[in-house]
């Protein structure tokens, strides 16, 4: 299962209700782009996606009306960079009040200033951080140095390793104690990597719930080293 269980079950319930009504076509995800203003100019981004004027943004009322009219159980908020949207707090709270799930797609540069401490954590709010690769690649695509370091956090004491090359770095692991592997949600990637490590002789386990579950439990995060 790629997504948290409560999102998956709500999506299935939405499909079931529409099936009972005889609806063959209905929206599942609302792609909401309240503004085309951005604090980056990524190389692969269309020009109009980051050059819009803030005063040309959708109003809060227009955004919430779109949420209601679509009927979709999930809203993906992008743009532009949504954390620049002045009414972001009211928008997120309004969508949650309407019992919809939110994927906030962001480059993470303004999370600490415009989101953290202003919008309360909620199970219906998921933050999707835009990463195009490791540091060199990501900063190249974003056309700005330091973006990768700003966007990424880890469980303190952990090290990032590429799961596609587990056979190569498995030989570097110490044999004196267990190794705990985690991915985002603790599903396919974490489990598969742990199994491959065990096959290589490493005492490996995976973290149930991944870093998402870790953060939701209120446990600490640290900067990526």
C-alpha positions as CSV (number, residue, x, y, z in Angstrom):
1,X,0.0,0.0,0.0
2,X,1.6,3.2,-1.2
3,X,-0.6,5.7,0.7
4,X,-1.7,5.9,4.4
5,X,-4.6,3.6,5.2
6,X,-7.1,6.3,6.0
7,X,-6.6,8.0,2.7
8,X,-7.0,4.7,0.8
9,X,-10.2,3.7,2.7
10,X,-11.8,7.1,2.1
11,X,-11.0,6.9,-1.6
12,X,-12.5,3.4,-1.8
13,X,-15.6,4.7,0.0
14,X,-15.9,7.5,-2.5
15,X,-15.8,5.0,-5.4
16,X,-18.4,2.8,-3.7
17,X,-20.8,5.7,-3.2
18,X,-20.5,6.8,-6.8
19,X,-21.0,3.2,-7.9
20,X,-24.2,3.0,-6.0
21,X,-25.4,6.2,-7.7
22,X,-24.5,4.7,-11.1
23,X,-21.8,7.3,-11.8
24,X,-19.3,5.9,-14.3
25,X,-17.0,9.0,-14.3
26,X,-16.2,11.2,-11.3
27,X,-13.1,13.0,-10.0
28,X,-10.8,11.3,-7.4
29,X,-8.2,14.1,-7.1
30,X,-8.6,17.8,-7.4
31,X,-5.5,19.5,-8.8
32,X,-5.8,22.9,-7.2
33,X,-3.4,25.6,-8.4
34,X,-4.2,28.7,-6.4
35,X,-1.3,30.7,-7.8
36,X,1.4,30.7,-10.4
37,X,3.9,32.6,-8.3
38,X,7.1,30.7,-7.2
39,X,10.4,31.3,-5.4
40,X,12.2,29.0,-7.8
41,X,12.6,28.8,-11.6
42,X,13.3,25.1,-12.1
43,X,14.8,24.1,-15.4
44,X,12.0,21.7,-16.3
45,X,9.1,24.0,-15.3
46,X,7.0,25.8,-17.8
47,X,7.5,29.6,-17.8
48,X,3.9,30.4,-16.8
49,X,4.2,28.1,-13.7
50,X,6.6,30.4,-11.9
51,X,6.2,33.9,-13.3
52,X,2.6,34.6,-12.2
53,X,1.8,37.7,-10.2
54,X,0.6,37.2,-6.6
55,X,-2.2,39.6,-7.1
56,X,-3.6,37.3,-9.9
57,X,-4.0,34.4,-7.5
58,X,-7.3,32.6,-6.9
59,X,-9.3,33.9,-4.0
60,X,-9.9,31.8,-0.9
61,X,-13.6,31.6,-1.8
62,X,-12.8,30.4,-5.4
63,X,-10.5,27.7,-4.0
64,X,-13.0,26.3,-1.5
65,X,-15.8,26.4,-4.1
66,X,-13.7,24.3,-6.4
67,X,-13.2,21.8,-3.6
68,X,-16.9,21.5,-3.0
69,X,-17.9,21.4,-6.7
70,X,-15.4,18.7,-7.6
71,X,-16.5,16.4,-4.8
72,X,-13.1,14.7,-4.9
73,X,-11.9,13.2,-1.6
74,X,-8.3,14.3,-2.2
75,X,-6.9,17.7,-3.2
76,X,-3.4,18.2,-4.5
77,X,-2.3,21.8,-3.9
78,X,0.5,23.0,-6.1
79,X,1.1,25.9,-8.4
80,X,3.4,27.9,-8.4
81,X,4.6,27.4,-4.8
82,X,1.6,27.0,-2.5
83,X,3.4,28.2,0.7
84,X,3.6,31.6,-0.9
85,X,-0.2,31.8,-1.0
86,X,-1.2,34.4,1.7
87,X,-4.4,32.6,2.6
88,X,-2.8,29.2,2.9
89,X,-3.7,28.6,6.6
90,X,-7.4,29.4,5.9
91,X,-7.3,27.2,2.8
92,X,-5.9,24.2,4.5
93,X,-8.2,24.5,7.5
94,X,-11.2,25.0,5.1
95,X,-10.4,21.8,3.2
96,X,-9.9,19.8,6.3
97,X,-13.2,21.1,7.7
98,X,-14.8,19.7,4.6
99,X,-13.3,16.3,5.4
100,X,-11.0,16.2,2.3
101,X,-7.4,15.0,2.2
102,X,-4.7,17.3,1.2
103,X,-1.4,16.8,-0.6
104,X,0.6,20.0,-0.3
105,X,3.2,19.9,-3.0
106,X,6.1,22.2,-2.1
107,X,9.8,22.9,-2.5
108,X,10.0,23.2,1.3
109,X,11.9,26.5,1.3
110,X,9.2,28.4,3.2
111,X,7.7,25.6,5.4
112,X,9.4,26.9,8.5
113,X,8.2,30.4,7.9
114,X,4.7,30.0,6.4
115,X,3.5,26.6,7.7
116,X,5.2,25.2,10.7
117,X,3.8,26.7,13.9
118,X,0.9,28.3,12.0
119,X,-1.0,25.3,10.7
120,X,-1.6,22.5,13.2
121,X,-0.6,18.9,12.1
122,X,-3.5,16.9,10.9
123,X,-3.9,13.3,9.5
124,X,-5.7,14.8,6.5
125,X,-2.7,17.0,5.7
126,X,0.3,15.4,3.9
127,X,3.3,17.5,2.8
128,X,4.9,16.3,-0.5
129,X,8.4,17.8,-0.8
130,X,9.7,18.2,-4.4
131,X,13.1,16.4,-4.8
132,X,14.6,15.6,-8.2
133,X,17.5,13.5,-6.9
134,X,20.4,13.9,-4.5
135,X,22.1,17.2,-3.8
136,X,24.0,17.9,-7.0
137,X,21.1,16.8,-9.3
138,X,18.3,18.5,-7.3
139,X,20.1,21.9,-7.0
140,X,21.0,21.7,-10.7
141,X,17.3,21.2,-11.6
142,X,16.1,23.9,-9.3
143,X,18.9,26.2,-10.6
144,X,19.8,27.2,-7.1
145,X,22.4,25.9,-4.6
146,X,21.3,24.7,-1.2
147,X,17.7,23.7,-2.1
148,X,18.3,20.0,-1.4
149,X,19.8,20.7,2.1
150,X,16.8,22.9,3.0
151,X,14.2,20.3,1.8
152,X,15.4,17.1,3.4
153,X,15.1,15.8,6.9
154,X,15.9,12.4,8.4
155,X,15.6,10.4,11.6
156,X,18.6,11.5,13.8
157,X,21.6,9.2,13.5
158,X,20.4,7.7,10.2
159,X,22.2,7.7,6.8
160,X,20.6,7.8,3.4
161,X,21.5,4.9,1.1
162,X,20.2,4.2,-2.4
163,X,17.9,1.1,-2.2
164,X,18.6,0.4,-5.9
165,X,22.2,-0.4,-4.9
166,X,21.7,-2.3,-1.7
167,X,23.9,-5.2,-2.9
168,X,26.8,-2.8,-3.1
169,X,26.5,-1.1,0.3
170,X,25.3,-4.1,2.2
171,X,29.0,-5.2,2.5
172,X,29.8,-2.0,4.4
173,X,27.5,-2.7,7.3
174,X,28.8,-3.7,10.7
175,X,27.9,-7.2,11.8
176,X,27.9,-6.4,15.5
177,X,24.3,-5.2,15.7
178,X,21.0,-4.8,13.9
179,X,20.4,-2.4,11.1
180,X,17.0,-0.6,10.9
181,X,15.8,0.4,7.5
182,X,13.1,3.0,6.9
183,X,11.4,4.6,3.9
184,X,8.5,7.1,3.7
185,X,5.6,4.9,4.9
186,X,7.3,1.6,5.9
187,X,5.9,-0.4,3.0
188,X,7.5,-1.9,-0.1
189,X,10.8,0.0,-0.2
190,X,11.7,-0.5,3.5
191,X,10.6,-4.1,3.6
192,X,12.3,-5.1,0.4
193,X,15.5,-3.5,1.4
194,X,15.5,-5.2,4.8
195,X,14.9,-8.5,3.2
196,X,17.8,-8.0,0.7
197,X,20.1,-7.0,3.6
198,X,19.1,-10.2,5.6
199,X,19.8,-12.3,2.5
200,X,23.3,-10.7,2.5
201,X,23.8,-11.7,6.1
202,X,22.9,-8.4,7.8
203,X,20.7,-8.4,10.8
204,X,18.2,-6.0,9.3
205,X,14.7,-4.8,10.3
206,X,12.4,-2.2,8.8
207,X,10.6,0.6,10.6
208,X,6.8,0.1,10.6
209,X,5.2,3.3,9.4
210,X,8.4,4.7,8.0
211,X,9.5,8.3,8.7
212,X,5.9,9.5,8.2
213,X,4.8,7.4,11.2
214,X,7.8,8.5,13.2
215,X,7.0,12.1,12.7
216,X,3.3,11.6,13.4
217,X,4.2,10.0,16.7
218,X,6.0,13.2,17.7
219,X,9.5,11.8,17.5
220,X,12.4,14.1,16.5
221,X,13.7,14.7,13.0
222,X,17.1,16.1,12.1
223,X,18.8,17.6,9.1
224,X,20.2,15.2,6.5
225,X,24.0,14.8,6.9
